[in-house]
Structures are given as structure tokens and as C-alpha cells.
Amino acid sequence: MHLNDCVDLDQKSLHGIWTRPQWKRELTDPKRICLGIIELETKKLLGLCSAWLVIDELQITFVAVHPLHQRKGLGTFLLSDLIKRSESLQTNQMHLEVKENNEAAKAFYKAMGFKTVSNRPNFYKDGSDALVLNKETNNKS
């Protein structure tokens, strides 16, 4: 388990949105998916994507790439892998929240096929609103 690495990446990339106990649960709960990219030479966690499987939907809970390794395609690789895995899980949709003022993240998710479906006022610790994004996974029978 890479608990310390996840907490560290969370701090460096998103200013610590989760606590250590939350990360421990994320990494050990069988209904959750955590995908990471680890640099071979340094053994450092460069990027992470996690999601919760809820019946036939994936709720994406965390997507982050270490600030020194952003804009290198790592986020695209992680989210693409999660989308591929959703096919074998037979999910119908994927959901996530993103800060309304995070233009880079919004552009990234739009490029990955997500669409804004609603918003959540005062969702984040700092009082920022969240946009709720959705992606149909086309696995409906």
C-alpha cells in the first residue's frame, strides 16, 4: 500500500483534500479503484486516479498529477485507463466534481468526453462551487 505517497501527492497537487484515514480507506476498500503511476527509478508516485463503484456507475473521487509532472499526458493515461476498466465493470456512467474556477481541469475533462450536468454550491472547504460532470460509458444493454 502506498498510503504515505497518496497523502503526499494529495498535499502537493490539491492541498490536502483528504485526511490520512480517508486515504487508508480509499486504498483498502474493495469497492474502490485506485490507479497510480510510479516512477521506476525513484519509486515516487507521479499521478493517481481513484473512483468508487456504485452499482453501475463510477464516482471519480480523485485525479491528480504531481505538479512537476503535469502536462506530460499522465492524467490522460490514468483517466483513459479508468474509462477502459469501466467497460469490464459494465458501468453506465462516470461522475466527478471539479472546482468551478479550475479552468485547466475543466478543459481536461471536456477533452476526455465529460459534460457539465449541474453544480454544487459551497462544495469545497474554501467555499468554492463544484461543477458536476458526467460521462456516459456506452455500456448500457
Number of C-alpha atoms within 10 A of each C-alpha: 8 12 15 13 17 24 20 16 21 23 15 15 17 16 11 14 14 15 11 14 11 11 17 16 12 21 19 13 11 10 12 18 20 19 16 20 17 14 11 8 6 7 10 14 19 21 26 23 21 21 22 20 17 12 11 15 19 27 19 22 17 18 23 22 25 20 13 10 12 14 10 10 10 19 23 16 15 22 19 13 13 20 19 12 13 21 13 9 15 17 21 18 18 23 20 20 22 24 18 17 12 11 10 9 15 20 11 13 19 15 11 14 12 19 17 17 11 12 16 15 12 12 16 14 8 7 9 15 18 20 22 18 21 22 20 15 18 12 14 10 5
